[in-house]
């Protein structure tokens, strides 16, 4: 799993001067780490103590190495290094990271212990950043996940799509015409080759694949040279006609944009299909140079756009899911979906079904490990909209690793999912599933109870009927 790519907190462009090569390895590792080149920094930290015991690594480097493993999805090594750090550190966050790595590695008993230690530490000493967000309850919630029995979707099997998956990253499919458009850094036959040092590999592009008679995806090829740039492209969503698209891209539209610290974040752009080309590429009005906005999914009627964004001071933490309404020819100020959906962790990769079901990935709700896929149902109350408590989709959709980028067709019979679970071909693979006849994808949930006053009146006069029951 690549935390960078799945959570898309930054999707940073790491551009470094070649002059750093001549510097000391540890100084070079620190510089690359500071520029968010986590994958590239790992070997430098390790070779900085080559010939010596890694126990002699200084504490700062040890923490940075552990963080780098976590942010590049290497849970085995993240567990090893955070395990050493928590022995002497009183910082609560390292216990959370250690517990998450343990859970992803199938060590739930020990993970539960450290989740609860984290919970007790933050509840006893809430940080200054808790103002307006409430106390971080992730520790207790995630500890409960270690003991939960999640729904088993009987009769559902996931099929690895070997026709499109590569040995690299392939994820976030979106329905398009008779196939899908997905995100990948597989060979694109482009003359422009750029590497992002976070993953120490090429930037992501959009690819399109068609469906054969057996429902398998095949023949992936670059989606559009107007959309694919020399930096990152991410999750995409299309209107029902396939004539307008909304897609994630690095803050780049002919010119690279950065925040005050020199970081390039993500933005959402729209484009229109004119003939065989995609034109009129525009960024949406709620984008922000200072934080990432990504993962768009469009409602069936085209009136609402759901997406993930760094939550900032007014959010709940990490990535939150928001919605914007299309009114008077423009997109409105985004609305946070609230604490029922969003947690102090990361909620990302939303997919809105036409029946109002919201599917999304989270590492803040109780799950099996890493990112899990959840479902919540929209309830229209007239003046407001509420969301039912999210329910974990269970197996086989969720695993101990990262599961995300879930989509399902209008009849809820066929869908696709991204995962880096064992047995895949590359870092992330795309899987196809088919629901058995009569099976319901939505797990059972507790009934929603509303307290309300009802007034019964005569239809013709409007007078109250006092005897009505």
N, C-alpha and C positions, 0 to 999 in steps of 0.2 A: 504494500500500500504506500502511496505517496501522499502524505498529508497535504503537501503543497497543491497537488493536482486535484484531489478529491474535495477537500474543504475549500480550496481556492480562496484562502484568506488573502493571499497576495498575488500569486502567479507572477512573480517578480522577474524582471529582466536583470540578470547579473552580468554586467559589462565591466571587465577588469583589464587593467593595463598589463601588457606582457612584461613590463619592467619588474613586476612582483616576483618573477621566477628566480631572480638572483638573491632574493631575501632569505633569511633564515626560515626553515620550514614551519616552525611554530608561529612566527610572525605572519607568514604567508597564510597559514591555516586560519589564524584569527581574522585576517583581512577578508579572506574568502567567506568565512562564516558571517562576518558583519555585513557582507554583500549578499547574504542569503544563498550562498553556494554550498549547501549542506552536503550534498553527495560528493562534491569535489573536495570538501574539507576533511572528510573522514580519514582517507588514507594519509593525509598530511599530519593529522593529529597522531595517528598510529605510528607513522615513520619518524615522528619527532622524538620518540623514545625507543627507536629501533636499537636492538642490542641490549636494552635494559628492560627491567620488569615494568609492565604497564602500571603496576602499583605505585611507581615513582612519578606518574603523571600528576602535574599540579591540579589542584581542585577546579580551577576555572576551566582548564582544558577538558577535564573529565566530564564536567557538566555540559560543556559544549559538544563533546563527542556523543554523550547520551541523547541530547536534544537532536543532534543530526541524525542519529539512527531512528529516533522516533518520527522525525519529520520526513524521512525517506522510507518509512514503513518497515524497517527491519526490527521487528519486535523481539526477536531472539537476542540480538545484541543490545537493544534498548533495555531489556530486562537485566542483562548482565551489568550494565553500567549504572542504571538507576538503583540496582540492588546494593552496589557499593556506596552510592551517594546517600541513600536514606539511613545507612548505618550511623552516620555522623551528622547529618543535616537535620535541623529542626524546621526546615521550610516545608509547609504543607503540600505545595504543588508537586514536589518530587514524589510524594507518596501517591498522589493521584496518577501521575505518569507511570510509576512503577506498577501500580495495580492494573492499569489499562494494558500494559505490556503483558503482565502475568495472565490476565483474562484471555487476551488474544492468543496466548500460548497454551491455553487449556488448563491453567493452574488456578482454578476458581477459589479453592479453599484459602490459598495464600492471598489471592487478589481481594477477597472479601475482607480479610484482616486489614489490609492497607487502605481499602476504600473507607472503612469505618474509622480508621485513624485519621484519614483526611477529613472526614465529616466532623469528627470531634474537635479537631484543631480549628477548622474554619468557623464552626458554630461557637466555640469558646472565644475566638479572637477574630471576629469578622473584619475584613479589610476595609480601607477607606473607599475602595471602588465599589462597595456593596450599596452605597447610597442610591436609593431609588430602584434597586434591583432585587432587594431581599437577600437573605442569606443563601449562599451557595449550598444547595441540597444534593448536588450530584453524588457525593460520596455515599450517602444512604441509599439513594435511588439505584445507583450502579451496583451496590452491594446486594440489594434485593434482586437484581437481575441475575446474580450468581446462583440464586436459589429457585428461580422461577422455571416452570415448565411451559415452554412456548408452544403455540399451536403447531401441529404437524399437518401441513396441507397434503393429505393422503392422495396418492395417485398423480401428484405433480412431479415431473422430473425436469431437470435443467439440462439442456443440450448445449455443449460448447460449440460455438459456431466457427469451426476450423476454416471455413471458407473465407472469413474476413479477419480472424484474429491473427496477430503477428507475435513475434517474440518480444515486442515492446508493449506500449500502453494502448489499449483499445477500449473505449468506454463511452458512456452517455449517448445511447442511441435515441433518435427521434424519428417518428413516423414521417415518411415523405414519399408520396405517390405510391408505387408498388414495392417500396423497400424502406430503407432507413438511411439517415445521415448520422454519422457518429464521429467521435473525436479520437485522433490517433497521432502518434509520431512515427508510424511505420514509414517505409520508403515511399516518398512521394514523387520521385523522379524530377524534383525541382532543382534548378541550377543554384538556388540560394540555400546554403547550408549554415544554420546558426545553432549554437548550443546554449541551453540554459544550464548554468552550473548547479542549480538546485537539484536537478535530476541528472546532471552531467550527460545530457543527451539532447537531441533535437527538439525544437519547439513543436507544439501541437497544431495540427491542421484539421479541417473538416473533410471527411471522406463520405462518399455515397456508395451504397451497395443495393443491388436489385434482388428480388426474391424469385427463386426457381419454383417449379411445379410442386416440389415437396416442402415448400415453405422455408427452405434454407437460403441464407444470404450468401451472395457470391460476387465476384468481380469488383472488389472495392477500387475506387479511383478517386483522386482529388476532386472535391465538390465544385469549386469555382476559383479561378485565379483572381477574380475580383474580390472574393471574400477572404481567401487564405492569404495571410500576410507573412512577413518574415519573422513575426513574433507569434504569440499564442492566440489560437481560436479555441473556444470552448462550447459548452452546451448550447443547443439551438432549438427553436420552436417555430412551427409554421402555422399560418392560418389554414382554414379548411380547404381553401382553393389552391394552396401551395404557391400563392403569388406574393406573399409578404412573409418575411422571416425576421426573427429576433435572435440575435446570437451574442455570445460572450467573446470578447477580444481584449487583449492588452490595450492599455490606453494609447492607442496608435491609430491615427487616421491620416497617414501621410507624414505625421510628425509624432515623435515619441513624447508622451507626457509623463511627468514625475511629480511626486508630492514634495513637501518641504524637506524631506530627508533623502530625496533622490530615488525613491522607490516608485516603480511603475505598477499601478494597480489595474484591476479589471474594470471594464465598462460593458454595458449592453448597447448594442447597435441594432438598427433596423435596416432592411434593404428590400427593394422591390424587384420582381422579375419582369424584365422587358425583353420579349423575344427569348433568346437563349442565354441572356446575360442577366446578372444581378447588378442593379444600379441604385443610385440615390442612397448611398450608405450614410446614415445619420446616427449620431449618438442620442440616446433618450435624455429628456430634460432632467431627470432625477439622478443622473450620474454624478460622481464626486471625485475630484482628483485626489482626495485625501483618504479614501477608503474604497475597497473593492465592492462592486455591484455585479452580480453574475447569475447564471443558471436560470434563464427565463423560461416560463411555460405559459402559454396563452390559453385562455378559456375558449370553449367551443364557439361561443358567439363573438369572440374577438374583443369583448368589452373590458376584460380584466387580465392583467399580466402579473403573475406571481413570480417571485425571484428571491434569491438569497443575497444578503449584503452584510458586511461587517456592521455590527450592531451599534457601535459608538456609545456615547454616554446615555442615550435614551433607550437603548435596547437591553437585552437580557444577558448578552455575553457571546463572544465568538461570532459565529454567523447566525443571523436570524432570517426568518422568511417574512417577506412583505408582499403587499398587493397594491397595484396602482390601477386606477380606473380611467378608461378612455372617455373623455368628456370634452365637448366643444372643440374637437379636432386635436386634442393634445392629451398627454398622460398626466394624471393628477399627482399630487404629492403622495408618496407611498405611505401606507398604513401598516404598522407592525401587527402580525396576526395574534400577538398576545402570548401570555404565559402558558396557555393550554398547549400551544404548539412549541414555542421557543423556550430554551433552557439556558443555563450558563455554559453549556457545551456548544456544539455546532449543529445547526439544522441547515441542510443544504439539498441540492438536487431535487427540487420539488417537481411534481407532475400532477396537473389538475385534470381529472377525468370529467367528461361532460355531465356525469350524474352528481357532481359536486364532491366527489371523493378526492382528497388530497393525499398523495403518496410522497414521502420525503425520507431522506437519510438523516440519521442523528446518532451522535455518541453521547447525548445528554439524558436520554430516556433509558429505562432499563432494557438491556439487550443482551445478546449472546457474546458480544465482543466487537471491537472496532466500530465501524459504521453499520447500523442496521436500518432496514426499511420499515417504515411505519405508515399506517393509514389513519386518517381522521376525516370525519364527515361534516360538511357544512350544513348548519341549520339556520335558515332564514327566519329571523324573528320580526321582520318588517322594518323596524327602525334600526336594527342592528343585526349582525351576523355572529353566531357563536360556532365554535368548533368542538366536536366531541373529543373526549380524551383519546389521545393516540394509542393505537393498538399495534404491537409488534406482529409482523406478518408471519413470524416463525419459520420453521424449516419447510422446504429446502431453500426458500428465498434468502434467509439469513444464516450466516455461519459465524465462526469465531473471528473471521477476518473482516475485511471491508466489503459491504454490499450496498450498492447505490445505483443511481441512474435507472430506476425502475420505470417502465412504461407498460401500458396494457391497452388493447384495442377497445373500441366502443362497446363490443358485446362481452367484454371481459372474458375472452376465451384464449387469446394468444397475446403474449407479451415478451419483453426482453429485460434483461438485468445485467449490470456490470458487477464484477467481483474479482478480487485477487485471492480467492480461496485456493487451497492446494489442488493440484491436478490440472491447472490451466496451462496454456501454451506460453503466455508472456506475463508481464507484470500485472496487467489488468486484462481480463477477457470479457467478451460479451456472450451471454447465454440466452437461449430461447426457451420458453416454456409454453405448455398448452394445458388448459384447465380441463379436467374430465367433465363429461356431461353430468349436470346436476350438482356439481361442486360449487360452493360459494367461497369466493376469495376472502371475503370479509369475516374475520374471526368474531366470535360472540363478544359482546360488550355489555356492560351494565346499562340498564335503562336510564334515560335522562329524565329527571324529575324537575318540573317547573312549579313554583308557587305563583298563583295568579288569582285575581278577583274577577269573577265573571258576572256580567249583568245581562239578564234575559229580558228582552223587550218585545212588545207587540209589533209585528212587522208593518202593519198599516198605520198605527198611530205613533209608534216610538215610545209609548208609555211602558214603564217597568212592570213586569209580571211578578208580583210579590209571592205568588203561590208556586212559582216554578221551582223545580228541584234539579 
